[in-house]
Amino acid sequence: MFFHVEENLNYYKSKLNNSFDVCTRKLKVGQTEIGMIFIKSMMDKEIFVNSVMSPLQDYDKKEKVTFKILENEILKIFELERVETEDDVITKLTQNNLIIFLEGEKCALVTDMEKAPVRTPAEPPTSSVIRGPREGFVEDIKSNIALLRLRFKTEKLCIKNFEVGRYTKTKVCLFSLKGIADENLIKKISKKLESIDIDGIVDSHYILSFLQEGRGLLFKQIGATEKPDIVAAKMLEGRIAIMVDGSPIVLTLPFVFLEDLQASNDYYSNPLYVTFMRIIRALGIVLTCILPGVFLSFRLYHYKALPLKYLITVANSTQGLPFSPFIEMVFILILFQILYEVSLRLPRYLGIATSIVGALILGDTGVKAGLISSPAVIIIAMSMIAVYTVPDQAPQLTVLRVIFIFLGGTLGLLGVVAGMIYFINEMNALNFYDTPYLAPFSPKINSDLKDALTKASITDMCERPKVTKTKNKVRLSK
């Protein structure tokens, strides 16, 4: 840095490529020349005028102004920080801070003047609830931290800050509850975050690969949610939350498969109803994965095992089709998947209309034209719908559906059963962050089964889940 205000302003503006929204301002206060540089596109003009410009212009003492006078007498700002290196000035400037230089001083004063576009917290489209909180995280990390602070009014809430990305310098925050979360787990995740060396991070999913452990890339290893109440509940169980600036998705670790069978509605509903719905979700997973493969294997290899009336119906509906059952099933699957992708990328109302028109007209026309059979359309449609009983597992289940179709079409029912044994064994072998993936079923943890496939009353769950390493196991005193 330079001793002269003019040199500092010109130098740092050139370092930011003389961008049009990088503004400078000079004025004389007392007997001292003061220079300021800031990025106007992210500046809160009201705070700038009321807390900086007006106090400086109103200062009428004829004396030399120092940083101490600026901090204690003139500026009406809570947070002021001195920086002395070029890198610190550029970093603070690109993080939308106001930089103040004084003539004859080889350092600068920094204050936060950021006013970034912020979306109002609203119910996330992926996690709608009938009862319970309807807030959702937004893209601004300060707003997201506030949403968690509202739920943890305690000094036990710990927040560690990281800066990731050589160009984006994205803020990443790690949340934990002191006295509950395992310190070794916090250190392990912190080390992984510190070791990330990448050009930029624009969303929380960018850091997923850096946090994953070992094999099992097909299976989800890290929890993700947009709801503050879900994050708070998981932290109370001893988990760690990771928040990335610019993303409404908060990651949680460690993760077990059971978490995606649970929904936020479960904790605001009758336990018996919740148990029934979780069984439905488990059934939905099974139908999604193996139903098309099983149907295909029966048609190709085990048709004698089908009831006679159903066999006659299938035979009548498939008579005269130009494709083999395997090609037909793959064709229908690709057709449905294309319609799904189209509905995602088109504008909302046009996407809905396209889905309805495509599914009804193309499906019905295909059957009437004799290209595909109605039983195959129904089976694929049931499988496509059932995946959304557990929407967080949709990508993995979609891949498994394709695998089981190929197993059923080539090896028959034996291939489907062998595939089930293989994948269940693979899931059973997974252990991410010292947490068994299929817990509390394998290994069986009796106390954790109270909130597994069945749901007990909150008054019966006196201990935190044992599958997660925690310092304090008791959460309810009787």
DOBALUM-202011 format. One record per residue (C-alpha): residue number from 1; x, y, z. Coordinates in nm, 4 decimals. Example, Ala and Ser with C-alpha at 12.3 -4.5 7.8 and 13.67 -1.06 7.14 Angstrom:
BEGIN
{1,{1.2300,-0.4500,0.7800}},
{2,{1.3670,-0.1060,0.7140}},
***
This chain:
BEGIN
{1,{0.0000,0.0000,0.0000}},
{2,{0.0974,0.3634,-0.0517}},
{3,{0.1076,0.6644,0.1797}},
{4,{-0.0911,0.8788,-0.0653}},
{5,{-0.4669,0.8435,-0.1079}},
{6,{-0.4622,0.9107,-0.4837}},
{7,{-0.2056,0.6382,-0.5460}},
{8,{-0.4018,0.3836,-0.3395}},
{9,{-0.7307,0.4552,-0.5172}},
{10,{-0.5779,0.4335,-0.8653}},
{11,{-0.3767,0.1222,-0.7824}},
{12,{-0.6633,-0.0818,-0.6365}},
{13,{-0.9069,0.0250,-0.9053}},
{14,{-0.6575,-0.0960,-1.1674}},
{15,{-0.6201,-0.4252,-0.9731}},
{16,{-0.9950,-0.4754,-1.0221}},
{17,{-0.9522,-0.4134,-1.3964}},
{18,{-1.1090,-0.0648,-1.3819}},
{19,{-1.4527,-0.2252,-1.3709}},
{20,{-1.7366,0.0236,-1.4106}},
{21,{-1.8953,-0.0587,-1.0742}},
{22,{-1.5725,-0.0037,-0.8770}},
{23,{-1.6120,0.3530,-0.7480}},
{24,{-1.3798,0.5884,-0.5658}},
{25,{-1.4502,0.8991,-0.3614}},
{26,{-1.2205,1.1629,-0.2124}},
{27,{-1.2980,1.4332,0.0407}},
{28,{-1.1146,1.6468,0.2942}},
{29,{-1.2080,1.6089,0.6606}},
{30,{-1.0387,1.8488,0.8995}},
{31,{-0.6862,1.8777,0.7644}},
{32,{-0.6705,1.5246,0.6247}},
{33,{-0.7566,1.3914,0.2798}},
{34,{-0.9662,1.0752,0.2904}},
{35,{-1.0184,0.8317,0.0053}},
{36,{-1.2742,0.5548,-0.0299}},
{37,{-1.3120,0.2696,-0.2770}},
{38,{-1.6072,0.0299,-0.3021}},
{39,{-1.8160,-0.1788,-0.5411}},
{40,{-2.1403,0.0134,-0.5889}},
{41,{-2.3414,-0.2784,-0.7293}},
{42,{-2.3250,-0.4498,-0.3876}},
{43,{-2.3237,-0.1403,-0.1663}},
{44,{-2.6015,-0.0487,0.0743}},
{45,{-2.6353,0.3163,-0.0260}},
{46,{-2.8518,0.4117,0.2703}},
{47,{-2.5992,0.2877,0.5258}},
{48,{-2.3150,0.4417,0.3270}},
{49,{-2.4759,0.7854,0.3242}},
{50,{-2.6066,0.7862,0.6830}},
{51,{-2.3174,0.6104,0.8577}},
{52,{-2.0152,0.7257,0.6555}},
{53,{-2.0668,1.0228,0.4228}},
{54,{-2.2873,1.2353,0.6482}},
{55,{-2.0665,1.2001,0.9615}},
{56,{-1.7548,1.2801,0.7563}},
{57,{-1.9110,1.5879,0.5964}},
{58,{-2.0511,1.7094,0.9305}},
{59,{-1.7177,1.6824,1.1099}},
{60,{-1.6077,2.0454,1.1585}},
{61,{-1.2968,2.0219,1.3775}},
{62,{-0.9862,2.1703,1.2166}},
{63,{-0.7397,1.9009,1.3140}},
{64,{-0.5595,1.6091,1.1617}},
{65,{-0.7891,1.3068,1.1406}},
{66,{-0.6447,0.9697,1.2402}},
{67,{-0.7830,0.6193,1.2262}},
{68,{-0.8484,0.6378,1.5991}},
{69,{-1.0624,0.9507,1.5547}},
{70,{-1.2463,0.7870,1.2649}},
{71,{-1.3229,0.4778,1.4710}},
{72,{-1.4178,0.6491,1.7970}},
{73,{-1.5649,0.9877,1.7021}},
{74,{-1.6806,1.0112,1.3423}},
{75,{-1.8043,0.6870,1.1856}},
{76,{-2.1318,0.5453,1.3137}},
{77,{-2.0520,0.1846,1.2316}},
{78,{-2.0339,-0.1180,1.4602}},
{79,{-1.7697,-0.3193,1.2777}},
{80,{-1.4413,-0.1573,1.1752}},
{81,{-1.1207,-0.3419,1.0953}},
{82,{-0.7720,-0.2314,0.9984}},
{83,{-0.5837,-0.4063,0.7183}},
{84,{-0.2216,-0.3571,0.6228}},
{85,{-0.1481,-0.5801,0.3249}},
{86,{-0.2428,-0.5576,-0.0412}},
{87,{-0.3971,-0.9061,-0.0444}},
{88,{-0.6209,-0.8217,0.2530}},
{89,{-0.7448,-0.5022,0.0861}},
{90,{-0.8301,-0.6818,-0.2393}},
{91,{-0.9997,-0.9685,-0.0538}},
{92,{-1.2102,-0.7304,0.1560}},
{93,{-1.2962,-0.5208,-0.1480}},
{94,{-1.4135,-0.8205,-0.3496}},
{95,{-1.6193,-0.9269,-0.0474}},
{96,{-1.8134,-0.6000,-0.0855}},
{97,{-1.6512,-0.4017,0.1945}},
{98,{-1.5856,-0.0281,0.1982}},
{99,{-1.2123,0.0548,0.2091}},
{100,{-1.1055,0.3872,0.3651}},
{101,{-0.7570,0.5360,0.3159}},
{102,{-0.6007,0.8296,0.5030}},
{103,{-0.3323,1.0541,0.3562}},
{104,{0.0038,0.9627,0.5086}},
{105,{-0.1130,0.6249,0.6466}},
{106,{0.0099,0.2973,0.4973}},
{107,{-0.2912,0.0930,0.6089}},
{108,{-0.6661,0.1021,0.5530}},
{109,{-0.9916,0.0886,0.7460}},
{110,{-1.2505,-0.1687,0.6371}},
{111,{-1.6223,-0.1932,0.7081}},
{112,{-1.8993,-0.4158,0.5744}},
{113,{-2.1468,-0.2295,0.3514}},
{114,{-2.2894,-0.5292,0.1662}},
{115,{-2.6438,-0.5309,0.0384}},
{116,{-2.6738,-0.8394,-0.1771}},
{117,{-2.9995,-0.9557,-0.3410}},
{118,{-3.1630,-1.1906,-0.0890}},
{119,{-3.4618,-1.4165,-0.1423}},
{120,{-3.7189,-1.4175,0.1369}},
{121,{-3.7254,-1.7475,0.3312}},
{122,{-4.0194,-1.9542,0.2095}},
{123,{-4.1341,-2.3147,0.2094}},
{124,{-3.8938,-2.5166,-0.0091}},
{125,{-4.0552,-2.6752,-0.3151}},
{126,{-3.8795,-3.0046,-0.2343}},
{127,{-3.9966,-3.0282,0.1296}},
{128,{-4.3550,-2.9140,0.1617}},
{129,{-4.5286,-2.9941,0.4907}},
{130,{-4.8868,-3.0127,0.6150}},
{131,{-4.7859,-2.9271,0.9705}},
{132,{-4.4642,-2.7827,1.1062}},
{133,{-4.2318,-2.4942,1.0170}},
{134,{-4.2544,-2.3651,0.6610}},
{135,{-3.9261,-2.1757,0.6521}},
{136,{-3.6565,-2.2744,0.4091}},
{137,{-3.2953,-2.1784,0.3609}},
{138,{-3.2070,-1.9180,0.0980}},
{139,{-2.8923,-1.8378,-0.1015}},
{140,{-2.7572,-1.5844,0.1505}},
{141,{-2.5412,-1.7463,0.4198}},
{142,{-2.6083,-1.4671,0.6719}},
{143,{-2.9826,-1.5273,0.6510}},
{144,{-2.9276,-1.9023,0.6832}},
{145,{-2.7096,-1.8603,0.9919}},
{146,{-2.9824,-1.6438,1.1446}},
{147,{-3.2408,-1.9179,1.0797}},
{148,{-3.0268,-2.1638,1.2775}},
{149,{-2.9503,-1.9091,1.5503}},
{150,{-3.3247,-1.8664,1.6046}},
{151,{-3.3457,-2.2370,1.6875}},
{152,{-3.0354,-2.2598,1.9070}},
{153,{-3.0434,-1.9874,2.1696}},
{154,{-2.7399,-2.1284,2.3444}},
{155,{-2.3675,-2.0699,2.3713}},
{156,{-2.3174,-2.4351,2.2756}},
{157,{-2.3703,-2.3590,1.9054}},
{158,{-2.0270,-2.3626,1.7390}},
{159,{-1.9620,-2.2179,1.3921}},
{160,{-1.6313,-2.2623,1.2090}},
{161,{-1.5698,-2.0500,0.9014}},
{162,{-1.3750,-2.1551,0.5900}},
{163,{-1.2956,-1.9807,0.2624}},
{164,{-1.2956,-2.2146,-0.0369}},
{165,{-1.2211,-2.1435,-0.4024}},
{166,{-0.9289,-1.9570,-0.5532}},
{167,{-1.1554,-1.7218,-0.7505}},
{168,{-1.4904,-1.7350,-0.5716}},
{169,{-1.3510,-1.7355,-0.2136}},
{170,{-1.6825,-1.8858,-0.1035}},
{171,{-1.7745,-1.8827,0.2633}},
{172,{-1.8324,-2.2312,0.4020}},
{173,{-1.9558,-2.2725,0.7596}},
{174,{-1.9431,-2.5864,0.9739}},
{175,{-2.2053,-2.6069,1.2514}},
{176,{-2.1977,-2.8305,1.5575}},
{177,{-2.3294,-2.8405,1.9129}},
{178,{-2.0610,-2.8399,2.1789}},
{179,{-2.1055,-3.1235,2.4263}},
{180,{-2.3072,-3.3311,2.1770}},
{181,{-2.1096,-3.3598,1.8515}},
{182,{-1.7986,-3.5760,1.8424}},
{183,{-1.4796,-3.3645,1.8389}},
{184,{-1.2909,-3.6163,1.6232}},
{185,{-1.5645,-3.5970,1.3598}},
{186,{-1.5464,-3.2161,1.3599}},
{187,{-1.1679,-3.2246,1.3167}},
{188,{-1.1921,-3.4804,1.0361}},
{189,{-1.4486,-3.2792,0.8378}},
{190,{-1.2637,-2.9524,0.9046}},
{191,{-0.9439,-3.1038,0.7665}},
{192,{-1.1242,-3.2124,0.4497}},
{193,{-1.2714,-2.8636,0.3988}},
{194,{-0.9338,-2.6968,0.4548}},
{195,{-0.7681,-2.9261,0.1988}},
{196,{-1.0069,-2.8326,-0.0855}},
{197,{-0.8108,-2.6574,-0.3610}},
{198,{-1.0385,-2.5715,-0.6513}},
{199,{-1.1059,-2.2737,-0.8778}},
{200,{-1.4466,-2.2016,-0.7321}},
{201,{-1.7437,-2.3237,-0.5301}},
{202,{-2.0862,-2.2033,-0.6453}},
{203,{-2.3079,-2.4518,-0.4618}},
{204,{-2.2905,-2.6931,-0.1691}},
{205,{-2.2929,-2.9929,-0.4062}},
{206,{-1.9493,-2.8869,-0.5330}},
{207,{-1.7930,-3.0040,-0.2061}},
{208,{-1.9762,-3.3388,-0.1937}},
{209,{-1.6956,-3.5246,-0.3709}},
{210,{-1.4383,-3.3857,-0.1291}},
{211,{-1.6366,-3.5092,0.1726}},
{212,{-1.7193,-3.8566,0.0418}},
{213,{-1.5288,-4.1533,0.1739}},
{214,{-1.4090,-4.4595,-0.0187}},
{215,{-1.6320,-4.6681,-0.2390}},
{216,{-2.0079,-4.6678,-0.2732}},
{217,{-2.0400,-4.3838,-0.5231}},
{218,{-2.3793,-4.5198,-0.6335}},
{219,{-2.5169,-4.4705,-0.2844}},
{220,{-2.5815,-4.1350,-0.1245}},
{221,{-2.3225,-4.0606,0.1446}},
{222,{-2.4187,-3.7122,0.2636}},
{223,{-2.7521,-3.5762,0.3797}},
{224,{-2.8956,-3.2619,0.2165}},
{225,{-3.1939,-3.0490,0.3117}},
{226,{-3.3431,-2.7027,0.2640}},
{227,{-3.5267,-2.6872,0.5982}},
{228,{-3.3795,-2.5347,0.9166}},
{229,{-3.5911,-2.7559,1.1460}},
{230,{-3.4468,-3.0726,0.9864}},
{231,{-3.0904,-2.9424,1.0244}},
{232,{-3.1591,-2.8497,1.3880}},
{233,{-3.3043,-3.1948,1.4609}},
{234,{-3.0033,-3.3697,1.3062}},
{235,{-2.7598,-3.1492,1.4989}},
{236,{-2.9407,-3.2421,1.8205}},
{237,{-2.8667,-3.6037,1.7304}},
{238,{-2.4944,-3.5259,1.7084}},
{239,{-2.4562,-3.4617,1.3382}},
{240,{-2.2542,-3.1869,1.1689}},
{241,{-2.4101,-2.9325,0.9309}},
{242,{-2.2204,-2.7663,0.6451}},
{243,{-2.3524,-2.4448,0.4914}},
{244,{-2.2210,-2.2862,0.1695}},
{245,{-2.2772,-1.9253,0.0716}},
{246,{-2.4912,-1.9040,-0.2418}},
{247,{-2.6716,-2.2341,-0.1842}},
{248,{-3.0006,-2.3088,-0.0044}},
{249,{-2.8935,-2.6728,0.0406}},
{250,{-2.7308,-2.7570,0.3749}},
{251,{-2.5277,-3.0775,0.4013}},
{252,{-2.5326,-3.3031,0.7098}},
{253,{-2.2856,-3.5686,0.8240}},
{254,{-2.2709,-3.8549,0.9019}},
{255,{-2.5549,-3.9954,0.6901}},
{256,{-2.7423,-4.3265,0.7085}},
{257,{-2.9900,-4.4693,0.4573}},
{258,{-3.2730,-4.4547,0.7123}},
{259,{-3.2731,-4.0730,0.7068}},
{260,{-3.4365,-4.0617,0.3637}},
{261,{-3.7208,-4.2844,0.4857}},
{262,{-3.7987,-4.0139,0.7402}},
{263,{-3.9805,-3.6920,0.6506}},
{264,{-4.0297,-3.3665,0.8397}},
{265,{-4.4040,-3.4375,0.8524}},
{266,{-4.3300,-3.7508,1.0575}},
{267,{-4.2462,-3.5491,1.3670}},
{268,{-4.5682,-3.3475,1.3572}},
{269,{-4.8069,-3.6413,1.3012}},
{270,{-4.9524,-3.9388,1.4874}},
{271,{-4.6867,-4.2122,1.5414}},
{272,{-4.9135,-4.4903,1.4091}},
{273,{-4.9796,-4.2967,1.0890}},
{274,{-4.6076,-4.2245,1.0534}},
{275,{-4.5248,-4.5954,1.0896}},
{276,{-4.7737,-4.6799,0.8139}},
{277,{-4.6295,-4.4125,0.5825}},
{278,{-4.2723,-4.5295,0.6389}},
{279,{-4.3727,-4.8830,0.5415}},
{280,{-4.5298,-4.7359,0.2256}},
{281,{-4.2040,-4.5531,0.1501}},
{282,{-4.0036,-4.8727,0.1962}},
{283,{-4.2478,-5.0515,-0.0362}},
{284,{-4.2067,-4.7665,-0.2851}},
{285,{-3.8293,-4.8218,-0.2876}},
{286,{-3.8760,-5.1930,-0.3616}},
{287,{-4.1324,-5.1274,-0.6382}},
{288,{-3.9135,-4.8615,-0.7970}},
{289,{-3.6070,-5.0811,-0.8146}},
{290,{-3.7286,-5.4293,-0.8999}},
{291,{-4.0884,-5.4133,-1.0318}},
{292,{-3.9962,-5.3627,-1.4031}},
{293,{-3.7187,-5.6228,-1.3793}},
{294,{-3.9443,-5.8785,-1.2103}},
{295,{-4.2250,-5.8190,-1.4631}},
{296,{-3.9801,-5.8574,-1.7510}},
{297,{-3.8320,-6.1787,-1.6080}},
{298,{-4.1794,-6.3338,-1.5688}},
{299,{-4.2722,-6.2434,-1.9273}},
{300,{-3.9518,-6.3859,-2.0714}},
{301,{-3.8606,-6.6826,-1.8521}},
{302,{-4.1203,-6.7587,-1.5849}},
{303,{-4.4553,-6.6970,-1.7550}},
{304,{-4.5812,-7.0367,-1.6318}},
{305,{-4.5717,-6.9014,-1.2762}},
{306,{-4.8251,-6.6262,-1.3624}},
{307,{-5.1976,-6.6813,-1.2887}},
{308,{-5.3755,-6.8109,-1.5991}},
{309,{-5.6201,-6.5195,-1.6321}},
{310,{-5.3385,-6.2643,-1.5992}},
{311,{-5.1251,-6.4605,-1.8460}},
{312,{-5.4082,-6.4539,-2.1003}},
{313,{-5.4476,-6.0773,-2.0513}},
{314,{-5.0749,-6.0175,-2.1021}},
{315,{-5.0670,-6.2500,-2.4055}},
{316,{-5.3632,-6.0691,-2.5691}},
{317,{-5.2111,-5.7235,-2.5057}},
{318,{-4.8659,-5.8198,-2.6397}},
{319,{-4.9830,-6.0086,-2.9457}},
{320,{-4.8462,-5.8620,-3.2687}},
{321,{-4.5957,-5.6215,-3.1049}},
{322,{-4.2927,-5.5492,-3.3260}},
{323,{-4.0459,-5.5415,-3.0325}},
{324,{-3.9258,-5.8088,-2.7946}},
{325,{-4.0361,-5.7641,-2.4304}},
{326,{-3.6869,-5.6429,-2.3330}},
{327,{-3.6653,-5.3799,-2.6103}},
{328,{-4.0220,-5.2728,-2.5372}},
{329,{-3.9477,-5.2180,-2.1661}},
{330,{-3.6315,-5.0197,-2.2429}},
{331,{-3.8182,-4.8116,-2.5027}},
{332,{-4.0975,-4.7207,-2.2579}},
{333,{-3.8464,-4.6407,-1.9844}},
{334,{-3.6526,-4.4060,-2.2141}},
{335,{-3.9788,-4.2435,-2.3271}},
{336,{-4.0881,-4.1741,-1.9695}},
{337,{-3.7417,-4.0486,-1.8754}},
{338,{-3.7387,-3.8067,-2.1698}},
{339,{-4.0807,-3.6734,-2.0662}},
{340,{-3.9517,-3.6279,-1.7119}},
{341,{-3.6455,-3.4339,-1.8298}},
{342,{-3.8592,-3.2156,-2.0576}},
{343,{-4.1021,-3.1337,-1.7761}},
{344,{-3.8110,-3.0247,-1.5540}},
{345,{-3.6595,-2.7838,-1.8038}},
{346,{-3.9660,-2.6235,-1.9573}},
{347,{-4.1419,-2.3319,-1.7843}},
{348,{-4.3540,-2.4616,-1.4952}},
{349,{-4.7024,-2.4515,-1.6501}},
{350,{-4.5839,-2.5577,-1.9942}},
{351,{-4.3894,-2.8420,-1.8301}},
{352,{-4.7021,-2.9690,-1.6516}},
{353,{-4.9022,-2.9571,-1.9750}},
{354,{-4.6260,-3.1366,-2.1653}},
{355,{-4.6087,-3.4131,-1.9039}},
{356,{-4.9835,-3.4720,-1.9140}},
{357,{-5.0044,-3.4587,-2.2935}},
{358,{-4.6937,-3.6742,-2.3384}},
{359,{-4.7881,-3.9393,-2.0843}},
{360,{-5.1528,-3.9693,-2.1880}},
{361,{-5.1420,-3.9128,-2.5619}},
{362,{-4.8108,-4.0803,-2.6450}},
{363,{-4.8779,-4.3727,-2.4111}},
{364,{-5.2344,-4.4240,-2.5315}},
{365,{-5.1408,-4.3754,-2.8953}},
{366,{-4.8475,-4.6139,-2.8648}},
{367,{-5.0705,-4.8859,-2.7223}},
{368,{-5.3417,-4.8357,-2.9867}},
{369,{-5.0817,-4.8288,-3.2628}},
{370,{-4.9501,-5.1668,-3.1463}},
{371,{-4.5990,-5.0435,-3.0649}},
{372,{-4.6129,-5.1029,-2.6891}},
{373,{-4.8380,-5.2965,-2.4529}},
{374,{-5.0565,-5.1514,-2.1800}},
{375,{-4.9205,-5.3814,-1.9005}},
{376,{-4.5640,-5.2614,-1.9684}},
{377,{-4.6766,-4.8964,-1.9624}},
{378,{-4.8535,-4.9503,-1.6298}},
{379,{-4.5504,-5.1254,-1.4753}},
{380,{-4.3073,-4.8494,-1.5793}},
{381,{-4.5540,-4.5795,-1.4700}},
{382,{-4.5919,-4.7418,-1.1266}},
{383,{-4.2146,-4.7622,-1.0940}},
{384,{-4.1685,-4.3971,-1.1988}},
{385,{-4.4328,-4.2763,-0.9529}},
{386,{-4.3137,-4.4926,-0.6627}},
{387,{-3.9666,-4.3324,-0.6706}},
{388,{-4.1162,-4.0106,-0.5320}},
{389,{-4.2201,-4.1766,-0.2085}},
{390,{-3.8504,-4.1170,-0.1253}},
{391,{-3.7561,-3.8244,-0.3531}},
{392,{-3.4111,-3.7739,-0.1975}},
{393,{-3.3106,-4.1185,-0.3245}},
{394,{-3.4530,-4.0674,-0.6751}},
{395,{-3.1172,-4.0523,-0.8643}},
{396,{-2.9872,-4.3725,-0.7028}},
{397,{-3.3160,-4.5592,-0.7426}},
{398,{-3.3386,-4.4589,-1.1103}},
{399,{-2.9979,-4.6130,-1.1785}},
{400,{-3.0916,-4.9284,-0.9850}},
{401,{-3.4151,-4.9608,-1.1847}},
{402,{-3.2168,-4.9704,-1.5097}},
{403,{-2.9735,-5.2273,-1.3675}},
{404,{-3.2569,-5.4571,-1.2536}},
{405,{-3.4281,-5.4301,-1.5934}},
{406,{-3.1124,-5.5604,-1.7574}},
{407,{-3.0748,-5.8331,-1.4936}},
{408,{-3.4368,-5.9417,-1.5327}},
{409,{-3.4159,-5.9324,-1.9132}},
{410,{-3.0955,-6.1378,-1.9330}},
{411,{-3.0869,-6.3680,-1.6291}},
{412,{-3.4512,-6.3802,-1.5278}},
{413,{-3.5751,-6.3869,-1.1704}},
{414,{-3.2491,-6.5439,-1.0566}},
{415,{-3.0630,-6.2349,-1.1817}},
{416,{-3.3018,-6.0012,-0.9962}},
{417,{-3.2580,-6.1947,-0.6695}},
{418,{-2.8800,-6.2063,-0.7152}},
{419,{-2.8776,-5.8316,-0.7815}},
{420,{-3.0782,-5.7646,-0.4645}},
{421,{-2.8391,-5.9771,-0.2579}},
{422,{-2.5375,-5.8010,-0.4090}},
{423,{-2.6611,-5.4450,-0.3546}},
{424,{-2.7902,-5.5124,-0.0024}},
{425,{-2.4534,-5.6674,0.0815}},
{426,{-2.2749,-5.3631,-0.0641}},
{427,{-2.4889,-5.1258,0.1428}},
{428,{-2.4310,-5.3363,0.4517}},
{429,{-2.0539,-5.3090,0.4024}},
{430,{-2.0579,-4.9288,0.3752}},
{431,{-1.9344,-4.7357,0.6758}},
{432,{-1.8959,-4.3617,0.6256}},
{433,{-1.7413,-4.1548,0.9066}},
{434,{-1.7512,-4.4617,1.1343}},
{435,{-2.1279,-4.4901,1.0895}},
{436,{-2.2854,-4.8121,0.9489}},
{437,{-2.4920,-4.7227,0.6428}},
{438,{-2.7843,-4.9586,0.7194}},
{439,{-2.8003,-4.8867,1.0921}},
{440,{-3.0049,-4.9437,1.3051}},
{441,{-3.1065,-5.2567,1.1093}},
{442,{-2.7543,-5.3795,1.0430}},
{443,{-2.6062,-5.3788,1.2964}},
{444,{-2.9261,-5.3997,1.4965}},
{445,{-2.9537,-5.1222,1.7553}},
{446,{-3.2698,-5.1780,1.9580}},
{447,{-3.2953,-4.8282,2.1059}},
{448,{-3.2624,-4.6654,1.7621}},
{449,{-3.5442,-4.8799,1.6211}},
{450,{-3.7904,-4.6516,1.8030}},
{451,{-3.7401,-4.4013,1.5209}},
{452,{-3.6670,-4.6315,1.2274}},
{453,{-3.9314,-4.8092,1.0191}},
{454,{-4.1660,-4.7650,1.3148}},
{455,{-4.2077,-4.4378,1.5034}},
{456,{-4.2437,-4.4152,1.8796}},
{457,{-4.3719,-4.1156,2.0736}},
{458,{-4.1179,-3.8430,2.1490}},
{459,{-4.1572,-3.9148,2.5205}},
{460,{-4.0306,-4.2706,2.4651}},
{461,{-3.7100,-4.1598,2.2902}},
{462,{-3.4986,-4.0586,2.5895}},
{463,{-3.1592,-4.1141,2.4253}},
{464,{-2.9931,-3.9807,2.1146}},
{465,{-2.9357,-4.2339,1.8348}},
{466,{-2.6470,-4.4622,1.9269}},
{467,{-2.5446,-4.4941,1.5630}},
{468,{-2.4047,-4.1398,1.5845}},
{469,{-2.1081,-4.0865,1.8121}},
{470,{-2.2059,-3.8255,2.0678}},
{471,{-2.0666,-3.7056,2.3987}},
{472,{-2.4044,-3.6753,2.5676}},
{473,{-2.6463,-3.9611,2.4969}},
{474,{-2.9378,-3.8347,2.7093}},
{475,{-3.1792,-3.5924,2.5456}},
{476,{-3.4859,-3.6404,2.7644}},
{477,{-3.4853,-3.6613,3.1423}},
{478,{-3.7732,-3.8405,3.3090}},
***
